[in-house]
Amino acid sequence: MLFGLPWFAVIAILAIGGGMIFLYKEKELAPEEKSLFYVREANGLRGHIERLQQRIKNLESKVTK
């Protein structure tokens, strides 16, 4: 017995405490994940824009020939 509690009560208290810590860390990391998502999305869009610009240049060169 720890602090006068049976072993199964101690395990339950530790599990609840661990769950609370996990939720806190998850909420703490959520804004960072969103910013990383926006950076990845911006990089992807930048790549699409570059490919479209290259296609436009190719089409313009074919039209002017």
C-alpha positions in Angstrom: 0.0 0.0 0.0 1.2 3.4 -1.0 -0.1 6.4 1.0 -2.7 4.0 2.5 -4.2 3.2 -1.0 -4.4 -0.3 -2.5 -2.2 -1.1 -5.5 -5.1 -0.8 -8.0 -6.0 2.7 -6.8 -2.4 3.8 -7.2 -2.3 2.4 -10.8 -5.6 4.2 -11.6 -4.3 7.5 -10.3 -1.1 7.2 -12.2 -3.0 6.3 -15.4 -5.2 9.4 -15.0 -2.2 11.6 -14.3 -0.4 10.2 -17.4 -3.4 10.8 -19.5 -3.7 14.4 -18.4 0.0 15.0 -19.1 -0.5 13.5 -22.6 -3.4 15.7 -23.3 -1.5 18.8 -22.1 1.4 18.0 -24.4 -0.9 17.3 -27.3 -2.6 20.7 -26.9 0.8 22.3 -26.6 2.0 20.9 -29.9 -1.1 21.6 -31.9 -0.2 25.1 -33.0 3.3 23.9 -34.1 1.7 21.2 -36.2 -0.6 23.7 -37.8 2.2 26.0 -38.7 4.2 23.1 -40.2 1.2 22.1 -42.2 0.9 25.6 -43.6 4.6 25.7 -44.5 4.2 22.3 -46.3 1.1 23.5 -48.1 2.8 26.8 -49.2 5.8 24.8 -50.5 3.5 22.6 -52.4 1.7 25.5 -53.9 5.0 27.2 -54.8 5.9 24.0 -56.7 2.6 24.0 -58.6 3.1 27.7 -59.6 6.6 27.0 -60.8 5.4 24.1 -63.0 2.6 26.1 -64.4 5.0 29.0 -65.2 7.3 26.5 -67.0 4.3 25.2 -69.0 3.3 28.7 -70.0 6.9 29.4 -71.2 6.9 26.2 -73.2 3.5 27.0 -74.8 4.7 30.6 -75.6 7.8 29.3 -77.2 5.8 26.8 -79.4 3.4 29.6 -80.4 6.1 32.0 -81.4 7.9 29.4 -83.6 
